[in-house]
């Protein structure tokens, strides 16, 4: 694997292409990252200690248990604040939830939603809110580097990667910072199975897939493996197939991919009824509305 090659410079070596998400998909690392790293730093950096219970509920829902699962950290942070601001319990508290107006304005125009671009914006604007968000994001990365070690991939991942190695061009497609991705894949000696490891600095997952695979492979020869609706949308953006790693059923999903999914991908029987059934089950797992909102409107 080459760290320096850009995705658009990758030339096909096989007739098939596979993109693979990392956190929550190849590795069972989403729970520890969010519950032990992201969320404590949200509470600390944004002064949410008096409402930490609700902050944790909102952040866990957004990042782990909703249709936003797997989203880039900055849109996810904005959604967490939106959910908090709507809760009556929070409105009755002494805490003012930050509206993150500067972050929203930056996110609309940033070339990629990553720390280097945010650093540039902080330097250019000297905006105190952007600086706070950058401090939070930097602290999250430091916490992950300390905390997330010795988390092996889900059973079956390495077997799948071995099978792909001589049949498909495989890359990592993730919203995680590239440095963390390279560290985690190298720790478990999986980096040698993929041609590139692309993190949030490269762009969105749709942009990654377009750069690496768009127009380079025959119809039905591109597959995205992911655990979040955003992975499915990225696949659809280039008319790729999608195999979901179902949250809470990850080991079974990897087993199904090994036993039948890859065979169908390579023999051309993946698209249609088989993929539709996978997607129907997957989409039923993650709700759009948080459970507390549903309870509030229940008769």
C-alpha positions in Angstrom: 0.0 0.0 0.0 1.2 3.5 -0.9 0.4 6.4 1.4 1.5 9.0 -1.1 -0.5 8.0 -4.2 -3.7 10.0 -4.7 -6.9 8.0 -5.4 -7.3 9.5 -8.8 -3.8 8.2 -9.7 -4.7 4.6 -8.8 -4.8 2.5 -12.0 -7.0 -0.6 -12.0 -5.0 -3.8 -11.5 -8.1 -6.1 -11.4 -11.5 -5.9 -13.1 -13.3 -5.4 -9.7 -13.1 -2.7 -7.1 -14.1 -2.8 -3.4 -14.3 0.1 -0.9 -14.3 -0.8 2.8 -15.3 1.4 5.7 -13.2 1.1 8.9 -14.8 2.1 12.2 -17.8 0.0 13.1 -17.4 -1.9 9.8 -14.0 -3.6 9.7 -13.2 -2.8 13.4 -15.5 -2.8 16.4 -14.1 0.5 17.4 -17.0 2.9 17.1 -18.4 2.3 20.6 -15.1 2.9 22.4 -14.2 5.9 20.3 -17.5 7.7 20.8 -18.3 6.7 24.4 -14.8 7.1 25.7 -13.3 9.8 23.5 -15.7 11.9 21.5 -18.4 12.3 24.1 -16.3 13.2 27.1 -14.5 15.8 25.1 -17.8 17.2 23.8 -19.0 17.7 27.4 -15.7 19.2 28.5 -15.1 21.6 25.6 -18.6 22.9 25.3 -19.5 23.3 29.0 -22.2 20.6 29.0 -21.4 19.2 32.4 -24.9 20.1 33.9 -26.6 18.3 31.1 -24.0 15.5 30.5 -26.7 12.8 30.6 -28.6 14.4 27.7 -25.4 15.2 25.8 -24.4 11.6 26.0 -27.8 10.4 24.8 -27.8 12.8 21.9 -24.2 12.0 20.9 -24.7 8.3 21.1 -27.9 8.4 19.1 -26.4 10.6 16.3 -23.1 8.7 16.0 -24.0 5.1 16.8 -27.8 4.4 16.7 -29.3 6.7 14.0 -29.3 7.3 10.2 -26.4 9.6 10.8 -24.2 6.8 12.1 -20.7 7.1 10.6 -21.0 10.7 9.6 -18.1 13.1 9.6 -17.5 14.4 13.1 -18.3 18.1 12.3 -21.8 17.6 10.9 -22.4 15.1 13.7 -21.4 17.6 16.3 -23.8 20.1 14.8 -26.7 17.6 14.9 -25.9 16.7 18.5 -26.2 20.4 19.5 -29.5 20.7 17.5 -31.0 17.7 19.3 -29.9 19.1 22.7 -31.4 22.5 22.0 -34.7 20.9 21.2 -35.0 19.0 24.5 -37.3 20.5 27.1 -35.0 19.2 29.9 -32.1 21.1 28.4 -34.2 24.2 27.8 -35.0 24.3 31.5 -31.3 23.9 32.5 -28.8 26.7 33.1 -26.8 25.6 30.0 -26.9 27.5 26.7 -26.3 25.1 23.9 -23.8 26.6 21.4 -25.5 27.1 18.1 -22.2 26.6 16.2 -23.0 29.2 13.6 -19.4 29.7 12.6 -18.9 26.0 12.2 -22.0 25.7 10.0 -20.8 28.5 7.8 -17.3 26.9 7.5 -18.7 23.5 6.8 -20.8 24.8 3.8 -17.7 25.9 1.9 -14.7 23.9 3.3 -12.9 21.8 0.6 -13.0 18.9 3.1 -14.3 18.6 6.7 -11.0 17.9 8.4 -8.7 19.4 11.0 -6.1 20.8 8.5 -8.8 22.9 6.7 -10.3 23.9 10.1 -6.8 25.0 11.2 -6.6 27.3 8.2 -10.0 28.8 8.9 -9.0 29.5 12.6 -5.8 31.1 11.4 -7.5 33.3 8.9 -10.5 34.3 11.0 -9.3 34.0 14.6 -12.9 33.0 15.4 -13.3 31.8 19.0 -16.0 29.3 18.2 -13.9 27.6 15.4 -11.0 27.6 17.7 -13.0 25.8 20.4 -14.2 23.2 17.8 -10.6 22.7 16.6 -9.5 22.2 20.2 -12.2 19.6 20.7 -11.4 17.8 17.5 -7.7 17.8 18.3 -8.4 16.5 21.9 -10.6 13.7 20.4 -7.7 12.6 18.2 -5.3 12.6 21.1 -7.8 10.6 23.3 -8.3 8.0 20.5 -4.5 7.6 20.1 -4.2 6.8 23.8 -7.4 4.8 24.2 -8.0 2.8 21.1 -5.4 0.1 21.0 -5.6 -3.7 20.8 -9.0 -3.6 19.1 -8.8 -6.4 16.5 -11.0 -6.5 13.4 -14.3 -8.4 13.3 -13.9 -12.1 12.7 -13.9 -12.8 9.0 -12.4 -9.4 7.9 -8.9 -10.7 7.2 -10.3 -13.7 5.4 -12.3 -11.4 3.1 -9.3 -9.2 2.5 -7.2 -12.2 1.6 -9.8 -13.4 -0.9 -10.1 -9.9 -2.4 -6.3 -9.4 -2.7 -5.9 -11.2 -6.0 -9.3 -10.5 -7.5 -10.2 -6.8 -6.7 -8.7 -3.4 -6.1 -9.5 -2.7 -2.5 -9.2 0.6 -0.6 -10.3 1.9 2.8 -13.0 4.6 2.5 -13.5 6.3 5.9 -14.5 9.5 7.6 -11.8 8.9 10.2 -8.6 10.9 10.1 -6.0 9.2 7.9 -3.4 9.0 10.6 -5.6 7.0 12.9 -6.7 4.7 10.0 -3.1 3.9 9.0 -2.2 3.3 12.6 -5.1 0.9 13.3 -4.8 -1.0 10.0 -1.0 -1.4 10.5 -1.4 -2.5 14.1 -3.3 -5.6 12.9 -1.3 -6.0 9.7 -4.2 -5.4 7.4 -2.7 -2.5 5.6 -0.9 -4.8 3.1 -4.2 -6.1 1.8 -5.4 -2.7 0.5 -4.0 -0.3 -2.2 -4.9 2.9 -0.3 -6.2 4.1 3.0 -8.3 7.2 2.5 -9.5 9.3 5.5 -11.5 12.5 6.0 -8.8 14.7 4.6 -9.4 13.2 1.1 -13.0 14.4 1.1 -16.4 12.7 1.5 -16.9 9.0 0.9 -18.7 9.8 -2.4 -15.7 11.9 -3.5 -13.3 9.1 -2.6 -15.2 6.5 -4.5 -15.6 8.8 -7.5 -11.8 9.5 -7.5 -10.8 5.8 -7.1 -13.4 4.0 -9.1 -15.7 6.3 -11.1 -15.8 5.3 -14.7 -13.0 2.8 -14.3 -14.8 -0.5 -13.9 -17.7 -2.2 -15.6 -21.2 -2.0 -14.3 -21.7 -4.3 -11.3 -18.0 -4.5 -10.7 -17.8 -1.9 -7.9 -18.8 -2.8 -4.3 -18.9 -0.7 -1.1 -18.9 -2.5 2.3 -20.1 -0.3 5.1 -22.1 -0.1 8.3 -23.9 3.3 7.9 -26.5 4.8 5.6 -23.9 7.3 4.4 -21.8 4.4 3.1 -24.9 3.3 1.1 -25.4 6.8 -0.3 -21.8 7.0 -1.3 -22.1 3.7 -3.2 -25.2 4.9 -4.9 -23.5 8.1 -6.0 -21.4 6.1 -8.4 -23.9 3.4 -9.1 -21.9 0.9 -7.0 -23.3 -2.1 -5.2 -23.5 -2.1 -1.4 -23.1 -4.8 1.2 -24.2 -3.7 4.7 -22.4 -4.7 7.8 -25.5 -4.5 10.1 -24.9 -2.7 13.4 -25.2 -5.2 16.3 -25.0 -8.1 13.8 -21.5 -7.4 12.5 -20.0 -11.0 12.8 -23.0 -12.5 11.1 -22.8 -9.9 8.3 -19.1 -10.7 7.6 -19.9 -14.4 7.7 -22.7 -13.8 5.1 -20.4 -11.8 2.9 -17.8 -14.6 3.1 -20.2 -17.4 2.5 -22.4 -15.9 -0.3 -22.0 -12.1 -0.8 -18.6 -12.2 -2.5 -19.5 -15.1 -4.7 -22.6 -13.2 -5.9 -20.5 -10.1 -6.5 -18.0 -11.9 -8.6 -20.6 -14.0 -10.5 -22.9 -11.1 -11.3 -25.9 -12.2 -9.2 -25.5 -9.6 -6.4 -27.7 -6.8 -7.9 -31.4 -7.1 -7.7 -33.4 -9.2 -5.3 -30.3 -10.2 -3.2 -29.1 -6.7 -2.6 -32.6 -5.4 -2.1 -33.2 -7.8 0.7 -30.0 -6.8 2.4 -30.9 -3.1 2.2 -34.4 -3.6 3.5 -33.1 -5.4 6.6 -30.3 -2.8 7.1 -32.5 0.3 6.7 -34.9 -1.0 9.4 -32.1 -1.1 12.0 -31.3 2.6 12.3 -34.1 5.2 13.0 -34.2 8.8 12.0 -35.8 10.2 15.1 -34.4 9.8 18.6 -36.3 7.6 21.1 -37.1 10.5 23.4 -38.7 12.5 20.5 -40.9 9.5 19.6 -41.9 9.1 23.3 -43.0 12.8 23.5 -45.4 12.5 20.5 -46.8 9.1 21.5 -50.5 9.1 22.4 
